[in-house]
Amino acid sequence: SLVWQSVQYNLYKMKFHVPAEHRLDGLQANAELQLYFCDGDCDEEKDNWAAVAILLVVGSPDGVSESPSINELHKLLADPGFDQDILDDYSQMETLPEKTYLGNITSLGSAFYRYSGSMTIPPCYENIKWFVMADLASIAYDDWFALWTHVGFPG
């Protein structure tokens, strides 16, 4: 969960975008992981939402690295059960491998840029608080390529 200004938001869905939708200092990262949180029944129009955007840049070509984000993303994306549709529906997220630990992908020591905005997919309700992680996370080339193939470009 995520707590902002004494309001608790619960993880609802995750979305990958290739290339990234957000930019930092004009840099468009290779991919972006968006974590969506809501404070109620997750009605996109009526509830309050918060989203964490993590910009991903291609790192190690073989998926083996000291980077926690590379290793965690590899476990998630290499899982035979990985499907973007599962990540879009919290009720199905229990099918994700338990070994996936989002704390290794996000850097809580990082600064975050914050702004009020909208969902990035229509109907684009403007009731979302965005938190864009200032630190870039790494993704292995093979995992990025699999993601690019699965999500499509641009996606």
C-alpha positions as CSV (number, residue, x, y, z in Angstrom):
1,S,0.0,0.0,0.0
2,L,0.9,3.7,-0.2
3,V,0.1,6.4,2.3
4,W,0.0,10.0,1.2
5,Q,-1.3,12.8,3.5
6,S,-2.8,10.3,5.9
7,V,-4.8,8.5,3.2
8,Q,-4.0,4.8,2.5
9,Y,-4.1,3.7,-1.1
10,N,-4.0,0.0,-2.0
11,L,-2.3,-1.5,-5.0
12,Y,-4.8,-2.2,-7.8
13,K,-2.9,-2.7,-11.0
14,M,0.4,-2.4,-12.8
15,K,1.0,-1.3,-16.3
16,F,4.1,-1.4,-18.5
17,H,4.7,1.1,-21.3
18,V,7.3,0.8,-24.0
19,P,8.8,3.4,-24.3
20,A,8.2,5.3,-21.1
21,E,5.4,7.9,-21.0
22,H,7.1,10.2,-18.5
23,R,10.4,11.9,-19.2
24,L,13.1,13.2,-16.8
25,D,15.1,16.2,-18.1
26,G,13.9,15.4,-21.6
27,L,15.1,11.7,-21.4
28,Q,12.6,9.1,-22.5
29,A,13.5,5.8,-20.8
30,N,13.3,2.5,-22.6
31,A,10.2,1.5,-20.6
32,E,8.0,2.5,-17.7
33,L,6.3,0.5,-14.9
34,Q,3.2,2.3,-13.5
35,L,1.8,1.1,-10.2
36,Y,-1.8,2.2,-9.6
37,F,-3.3,2.6,-6.1
38,C,-6.8,3.5,-5.1
39,D,-8.5,4.5,-1.8
40,G,-11.8,2.8,-2.2
41,D,-13.5,0.3,-4.5
42,C,-11.2,1.4,-7.3
43,D,-13.9,3.1,-9.4
44,E,-11.8,5.0,-11.9
45,E,-14.2,7.9,-12.0
46,K,-15.2,8.3,-8.3
47,D,-12.3,7.2,-6.1
48,N,-9.0,8.9,-5.4
49,W,-6.0,7.4,-7.1
50,A,-2.3,7.5,-6.8
51,A,0.2,6.2,-9.3
52,V,4.0,5.6,-9.0
53,A,5.9,5.7,-12.3
54,I,9.3,4.0,-12.5
55,L,11.4,4.7,-15.5
56,L,13.4,1.7,-16.8
57,V,16.6,1.9,-18.8
58,V,18.3,-1.1,-20.4
59,G,21.1,-2.3,-18.2
60,S,22.8,-5.7,-18.2
61,P,22.3,-7.7,-21.5
62,D,22.0,-11.1,-19.8
63,G,19.6,-10.4,-16.9
64,V,22.3,-11.1,-14.3
65,S,23.3,-8.1,-12.3
66,E,23.8,-6.8,-8.9
67,S,20.9,-4.4,-9.6
68,P,17.9,-5.5,-7.5
69,S,15.5,-4.0,-10.1
70,I,17.1,-6.1,-12.9
71,N,16.7,-9.3,-10.9
72,E,13.2,-8.6,-9.8
73,L,11.9,-7.5,-13.2
74,H,13.6,-10.6,-14.7
75,K,11.7,-12.9,-12.2
76,L,8.4,-11.1,-13.1
77,L,8.8,-11.0,-16.8
78,A,10.4,-14.4,-17.2
79,D,7.6,-16.2,-15.4
80,P,5.6,-18.4,-17.8
81,G,2.4,-17.0,-16.3
82,F,3.3,-13.4,-17.0
83,D,0.5,-11.6,-18.8
84,Q,-0.2,-7.8,-18.9
85,D,-3.9,-8.6,-18.6
86,I,-3.3,-10.1,-15.1
87,L,-1.5,-6.9,-14.1
88,D,-4.6,-4.9,-15.1
89,D,-6.9,-6.6,-12.6
90,Y,-6.0,-6.8,-9.0
91,S,-8.3,-9.7,-8.4
92,Q,-6.0,-11.8,-10.6
93,M,-2.7,-10.5,-9.2
94,E,-2.4,-13.3,-6.7
95,T,-1.4,-15.4,-9.7
96,L,1.9,-13.5,-9.8
97,P,4.8,-15.3,-8.4
98,E,5.2,-14.7,-4.7
99,K,8.9,-14.1,-5.3
100,T,8.2,-10.8,-7.0
101,Y,9.1,-8.0,-4.5
102,L,8.2,-4.5,-5.8
103,G,10.4,-3.0,-3.1
104,N,13.4,-4.1,-5.1
105,I,12.2,-2.2,-8.2
106,T,11.2,1.0,-6.5
107,S,13.9,3.0,-4.7
108,L,12.2,4.4,-1.6
109,G,15.4,6.4,-0.9
110,S,14.8,8.1,-4.3
111,A,13.2,11.5,-4.6
112,F,9.9,11.6,-6.4
113,Y,8.4,14.3,-8.6
114,R,4.7,14.8,-7.8
115,Y,1.9,16.3,-9.8
116,S,-1.9,16.0,-10.2
117,G,-3.0,14.5,-13.5
118,S,-5.1,11.9,-15.2
119,M,-5.0,8.2,-16.1
120,T,-3.0,7.7,-19.3
121,I,-5.6,5.5,-21.0
122,P,-9.1,6.8,-21.9
123,P,-11.4,8.0,-20.5
124,C,-8.5,9.8,-18.7
125,Y,-10.3,10.9,-15.5
126,E,-8.3,13.7,-13.8
127,N,-8.3,12.3,-10.3
128,I,-4.8,10.9,-9.9
129,K,-1.8,11.9,-7.9
130,W,1.4,11.0,-9.8
131,F,4.7,10.2,-8.2
132,V,7.5,9.8,-10.7
133,M,10.6,8.2,-9.2
134,A,13.6,10.5,-9.8
135,D,16.1,7.6,-9.9
136,L,16.1,5.4,-13.0
137,A,15.7,1.6,-12.5
138,S,17.5,-1.0,-14.7
139,I,16.0,-3.7,-16.9
140,A,17.9,-6.4,-18.7
141,Y,17.9,-6.1,-22.5
142,D,16.4,-9.5,-22.9
143,D,13.6,-8.6,-20.5
144,W,13.0,-5.3,-22.2
145,F,12.8,-6.9,-25.6
146,A,10.3,-9.5,-24.3
147,L,8.3,-6.6,-22.8
148,W,8.5,-4.7,-26.1
149,T,7.3,-7.7,-28.0
150,H,4.5,-8.4,-25.5
151,V,3.3,-4.8,-25.0
152,G,4.1,-3.6,-28.5
153,F,5.6,-0.3,-29.6
154,P,4.5,2.2,-28.6
155,G,2.4,0.7,-25.8
